[in-house]
Amino acid sequence: MKSATHTSLTRPRPGRAVTAATIAIAALALNACGVNTLQERSKPTMTLDQARKQIDGYQRDILAKLPVTPASNPTSFDDLECDANDIGPHGRKQTWRSADFDDLPLTRRAEVADAFRTFLTGQGFQSVEPGHGWVKMKNPKDDFVALLDGTGDAERTFQLTVSSPCLWPDGTPPK
């Protein structure tokens, strides 16, 4: 097995935009915006601003329980229209925010992933779509998703992302 340092010098790592887009698409496909019918999708939701505050709270709490700190402050929020596989009405958005960590060896990443999983399970989150290279947890009470990416692959950016379900930007569906 190659070391994380050796690998990062010889192979390019995906850019933040590619990683964010991949996470957004996976999150949308995962929860199909959190609802299944047109009637459910037409109900009021929290606002984008409320979702961002919720994301900040989740990230703050998660980061406080991890044995490492991010290399920099979390990025600005990214939003994505939720109508890719949506039966409508259109106009709902999903928002998310990521924090990148310094390059860590796989053993250290595994330790962080265990702490992430343990903390979120204790907070009521449930494991979703287990995969090689990430740990994804979803809160069944509010459909927010926390994803720790790069846990099984030192070539990928080690990143924490928290995303909202699909919601109306101002909380109210169009009339």
N, C-alpha and C positions, 0 to 999 in steps of 0.2 A: 504494500500500500504506500502510495506517495504521500509525503507530508503536505499539509495545507500550504506551507510557504512555497515549496517546490511547484505545486500545482498552480498556484496563483501567478507565478512568474512565467509559466509556459503556456497557459491557456487563457484566452480572454474570458472575462466574466460577463454575464448579461447585464445590460444597463438597467437603471432604475425604472425607466419607462416600460421596458419589456417585462420586468418582474411585476410591476404594478398592473399592467394589462393582463398578464397571466392570472394573477390573483383575482382581479375583478371578474374575469370571465369564469374562472372556477367557482367563485362565490355565487355568481348569478346562476350558473348551471346547478349548483348545489341546492340552493334554496328557492329557485324559480321565483325570486322576489318575495318569498315567504308565504305566499297564498296561492290557492288553486282555482278560484272562480272569479268571474267578473264582478259578482256582487261583493266578495271579500276584498277585491282590489279597489273597489269604489268607496271604501270606508275611510274616514279620516285617520291620519297617522300623526306621529310626532313630527316636528319640523326638522329641516336640515340642521339648523342651529342647535336644537335639542339633541339630535343624534351626534353632532360633533362634541358636545359636552359629555355625552355618555361615553363616546370613544375615548376622550381624554381621561375620564375617570377609570375606565377599564385599563388603558395603557399605564397610567400612573400606578394602579394597584398591582398589575402584572409585573412591571419593571421593579417595583419595590421587593418582590418575592424572588426575583431571579438572582443567581450568584454572579452575574456579570452586568455591566451597564453598556448602553449603546455607545457607539463611537461618536455620535452627534445627537442633537435633539431630534425628536420625530419630525418628519417632513410636513409640509403643508398638506391640507386635505385635498384629496382628489375625488371628483364626482363622476358618475357615469349614468347615462340614461338607462332605464330598466326595461326597455321595450324590445330587446333582442328576441326573446321567446315569449313575449307578453301578448295576451289576448286583449289587452286594453283595460280601462282607458289609459292612454299614453300620458307621459309627463312625470311619472315617478322617477326618483333618482336614488342612487345608493352612494354613500360616501365612505371613505376609508382613509387611514393614516398609517404610515409605516415608520419604523425605527430600525436602522442598520447597526450591526455590531461589527467590531474589528474581526479580522480573520482569527478563527479559533480552530484548534485541532478537533477532529471528530469526537474524541473522548470527552472533551469539554462541552461540545455541542450536545452530546447525549445527556450530560449532567444538567444542562440548562433545559433541555426538552423534558426531562423527568420533573424538574421543579415547576415548569410551566404547566404540565399535565396535572400534577398533584394539586397545585394551587387552584386551577380552574375547576377541577372536579369538585373540590371542596366548596366552590362558589356556585355549584349547580350546573356548570357547563357539561356538555356531553361530547364524547369523541365522535367525530364525523369523518367519513371517507378516509380511513387510514391509508397512508401512502409512504413510499420510500422517499425520504427527503423532506418531509414536512409533518407537522402535527397540527391538526385542525380541530378546534373545539367550538361548539355552538351553545349559546344560552337559549334553552327552549322557552323561557319566559318572555324574551324580547327579540329573539332571532338575530342578535349580534353574533358575529363570528370572530374568533381570535385564531390567527394562523402564525405558527413559527416555522418559517421556511429555511431550508438549507441545513436541516438537522442531520441528514444522512449523506451529504455530498459536499465535501470541502471546496468544490469548484463553484458552488452557488453562493450567492450573497446570503449571509445569515441575517434574517430579518424577521421582526415582529410586525404583523399587520392586524389591525382591528377594523372590521367593516360593519356597516349598518345593514339592516334589511332595506328593501325598496320602500320609499316613502314619498309623500307629497312634499315638495320643497317648503311650502308654508303650512303643511299639515292638513290642508283641505283639498279634496278632489275638485276638478273643474265641474262646472254645472252645465 
